[in-house]
Structures are given as C-alpha cells and as structure tokens.
C-alpha cells in the first residue's frame, strides 16, 4: 500500500499496528509487474466498517488521496456498497463488513464483481 500499509491503517484507526490482522491472496496467473489481481483482508477487532474503509483509502492513496488528486466513489457492485479507488493501472475496490475490510485489486471490473459477490 502506497501510504504505509498496516502502520498507516493502525495510525488512522488509533490502534497499535499489532492489532491489525491481515491476509492476502494473488491470482495464480499473476505476472510480476502486471496489474495485480489480488484480494486483501484486514481486521481490527471492534473497528467501525466505514472507518476501516477510510483508513484503507488513506493507506492506499497516500499523498494523492489526501490532496484530492485521487478520489473514491461509492458504487453498488456484486450487491455490495463498495468504495472504488481508480489508480493508474488498476482499481482498488474497498468493502467492509463488521470489523473486516476487503480490498479487491484488479483492472477487470467483471472480475471485481465476481469476487465481491462471493464475499460475506
């Protein structure tokens, strides 16, 4: 994540970095250097879903997000309300339920829809 990853998320949520749990999975056919096709899950026990999405947007977008150069739009995709951040080579789809937030990174909107439909 461009803005500092786990440390940035922890700082934004005002928790120690050790309280941020995470897991990541890449598509089997992912080519290094190409647009990522990945799903990342992060959990902070007791965190508000909206706060998790905001913290992730700041961590992913960094300075560009803070300055307004990079925006997040809310969309309904796969039956879920998702925050979409368009980056240069791909989009990050941010979705949270309870105290778990998911980031779907892909350059294929249909793939994002399929993944998001399968999330809780």
N, C-alpha and C positions, 0 to 999 in steps of 0.2 A: 504494500500500500504506500502510495507516494508520500503521504504526510506523516508517516511514522508508525503505522501499523498498530500493534497491540498497545504500545505506550501511548499513542495518541488517543485511542479509544478509551483507555483507562483514565487518562487525564481529563477527557471531556466528560466522562461519567463520574469523576471524582472518586475513583476506587484504585487500590494498588494494582499494578499490572498482573500480579499473581492471581487476581480474581477474575481475569479474562481468560476463558477457556475457548479453544478453537480447534477446528479440523478443516482440512482442505482436500479436495479431490479434483484431479485433472482428467480430461477425456483421454482415453487410451491412445488415440491417434494424434495427440497434441505434438506439434513440431516446435522445438525450442526456437524462439524468435518470432513465431507467428502469433496472431491474435489468440489470447487464451480462451479456452473453453473449460471453465472451472466453476466449482461450487465451493464456497467457503461458509462455514457456520461458526458463529461466535456467540458465547453465552456469558452473561454476567448475572449471577443469581439475584433476583429481585428487581432487575433493571426494567424500566418502562420501555415498551416496544418503540415508541416514537423517539425517545432519547437514544436508543440503540441505533436507529436509522440515521439520526442526525450526527451521532458520533462517527459512524462509518463513513458518511458523506464527507465529513471533515478530514478523516484519516486518508481516504482515497483521493480526494480532490486537492488537499493541501492548500497552498497559497492561491492557486487558481480559483478554488471554491470560495475561499474567504474574500477574495477581491471581486467576486461576482462574474469572473470570466467563464466559469464553469457552472452551469445551472443543473438543478434537479427538477424533474417534472413528475407529477403523480399520475399514474395510469392504472387501469384495471387490465391485468394480463393473467390469463390462466385462472380467472375467477378470484384473483387476489389484488388488493390495492398495493401497488409497488411504486417505489421511487426509482426513477430511471436517470442515470447519470451518463451522458454521452461523452466518451473520451475519444481521442483521435482515431484509434484503430478498432475500438470495440465499445460496447456499453456495459455498464455495471447496473444490475437490477437489484435493488435493496428491498428486502422484505423481512418483517419481524413478526413473530407471534410469541406472546409471553415474554420471557427473558432471553429468547434465542433470536438472533438475526442471521439472515442468509444473504450472501452476495452471489449472484449468478453473473459470471463474466463471459460474454460471448459477442461475436459480431453477427450472429444469426438470430433475429427476433423469433423465428419459429422454434428454434432450439430453446430459447429462454422460456417461451410459453409452455413447452412440453415439460421442462424442469419445474417451473413454478406450479404447474397443475399437480405435480406429484408431491410437492411439499405439504406439510401439515397445515 
